[in-house]
Amino acid sequence: MHPTRQSPTGTRPLGVGPGLPPPGSARPGSRPGGPSRRPGQRYIPRGIKEGPMKGFVPPPRLTVSNEPLPITRNITITEGISVKDLAEKLGIRAKDLIARLLGRGVFATINQTLDAELASEMSRFFGADTNVISFEEQAQKDIAESATGEEGAAAEGGPRPPVVTIMGHVDHGKTTLLDAIRSTNVAGGEAGGITQHIGAYKVTILDNQSPAYGRQIVFLDTPGHEAFTRMRSRGAKATDIVVLVVAADDGVMPQTVEAIDHAHAAEVPIIVAVNKIDKPDALPDRVKKQLADRGLMPEDWGGTTVFVDVSAKQKTNLNLLMEMICLVADLQELKANPDRPATGVVLEAKLDRGRGPVATVLVQNGTLRAGDNFVVGNVYGKVRAMFDDRGAQLEEAPPSTPVEILGMEGLPQAGDQFVVVADRDKARGISDYREQKAREATLAKSSRVSLEGLAEQMKIAGTKELNIILKGDVQGSVEVLSDVLAKLSNDKVRLKVLRTGVGAITESDVLLASASNAIIIGFNVRPERKAQELAEQEKVDIRLHSIIYELQDEIKRAMTGLLEPTIKETYQGRAEVLETFRIPKVGTVAGCRVSDGLIKRDSDVRLLRDNVVVFKGKVGSLRRFKDDASEVRNGMECGIAIANYGDVKVGDVIEAFVTERIAAEVMA
């Protein structure tokens, strides 16, 4: 019978009954002090395994050593390398690397990307020194390593069309020359249908008499030298040749010299196109002399620079210009391999309302095909569709081909490197890592500049540029203040007036100040209500003055590090004038409604008319109905008399504030 069941005669206690040992006694066959066994269970000495576990020896417990291994090798890692890839390069198990990261306080999964600094530290712990390269450099290296033997010999590939950027001064005929080249060298039926939304064009020389017949040239139409320099600063060498357009009737101008400097800095050969030779006052030899003085000596004068006299309107010598471009390109031996994955550079990018992010990409090497996955800057994507400069859809784009591509997950920046990758997940990981780093860099930017912090920033950064937005009550004051501030610049601080204007400080002023890290100075004007709130939200410094010498002294003290905020102004409230009353022996009393905050009897006030300060004084009397009031709050009506002032009009705003003197701060 089961011990817990009731017997017919009643219950009995557990462990007491026929056939059961008395409580507390050991079972037969058990050893003293050992675990009790069930009836019929065979005794097995401890430590001996039987059955499926027979002969099993438990492994020693895993211990993570805190002692780094001696550095014995060197490995190359890319930015944003995953835990799995780093473990493979180090030749260790991923769980050992995760355990080490965990010991450092980093919770990482096997597919998580690591910062370059953290990955280098982990590698040194496991006995490897690191060389960190970008993802694009790694892609190039992988392609170079895969090309071995016969493929290695052919890795350079064949010749590719040259990429030409047209530069020069404003109104010297750059766009006209480009239009003339395109219309001359494109079949007649297509000439009218060329779309100009893409900033790069590929033209073919169609003149049968030309030795360069059938050759192709890519022309880049950049919006200005700044865009050219910005792309070069991002490491993108998109241009092979610069065509410098100079008007024969105008000569060398400031932007011409700038273009020469940019081309020299990029170490790109220059071909000079002397334009407008059809004009009666054209002097091509004068242009040659001016450029020879600046280091561009013509070939027919014994120099090395190619000069071509052209006329964009008359279409004179255009084929000669393109033959010279092909000749200079042949001397450079431009080569590309169309059989490898594509790499290139972004020329421009925009957000199209119907198609999403659209980028103009110049394929520099390899062949880009529809359906390829790619990484470009902080963005990844897949080529959904490609269009050439005529709007025709392409399935593949060989080297030196400008194309518009759709299918990006975000908007890249001009000059970003474009790399085709085989693994979409890898592309996403690199994109996420770069996006995170960009976000961290944005958050780590220095806070908004203020006059108090200017001296400290000068100590850290040396020369400092202080951007100023100036608003005044009249144009004359604004002009004088602008001149005064411009003359205050010295070798340590350069003052730059970004915008001047007449009237109240508006939201657009605050947004500009926020974007350009500027200070807003108001002279006899006040910020609008929304502009004030936006300034507080964006941490923009607004300085309000009514005396030009005080403003001048404050800026001077800020520049010499002696600025001491001695007076602090606290806003209290504002009231709108609904009606005015003339009372004998008192003067003009304004019937007002408090629209914001409160008005106190001892407050200082400003009278604002169209957001311009008309008068500044104190409250003479404050009444609710017939009784004196110490304060009137938001939404209530009251009568306000301004001491020693009576020219109050309906629609004016009375703003109340209080000023406090603050002890001067001790500055190091």
Secondary structure, DSSP 8 states (H G I E B T S, - for coil): --TTS-BTTB---TT-STTS--TT---TT--TTS----TT-----TT---GGGTT-----------S-----EEEEEETT-BHHHHHHHHTS-HHHHHHHHHHTT----TT-B--HHHHHHHHHHTTEEEEEE-HHHHHHHHHHHH--THHHHTTT-EE---EEEEEE-TTSSHHHHHHHHHHHSS-HHHHTT---SSSEEEEE---TTSTTTT-EEEEE--S-HHHHHHHHHTT----SEEEEEEETTT---HHHHHHHHHHHHTT--EEEEEE-TTSTT--HHHHHHHHHHTT--BGGGTSSBEEEE-BTTTTBSHHHHHHHHHHHHHHHT-EE-TTSB-EEEEEEEEEETTTEEEEEEEEEESBEETT-EEEETTEEEEEEEEE-TTS-EESEE-SSEEEEEEEESS---TT-EEEEES-HHHHHHHHHHHHHHHHHHHHTS-----HHHHHHHHHHHSSEEEEEEEEESSHHHHHHHHHHHHHT--SSEEEEEEEEEESSB-HHHHHHHHHHTEEEEEESB-B-HHHHHHHHHHT--EEEES-HHHHHHHHHHHHHT-----EEEEEEEEEEEEEEEEETTTEEEEEEEEEEEEEETT-EEEEEETTEEEEEEEEEEEEETTEE-SEEETT-EEEEEETT-----TT-EEEEEEEEE-------
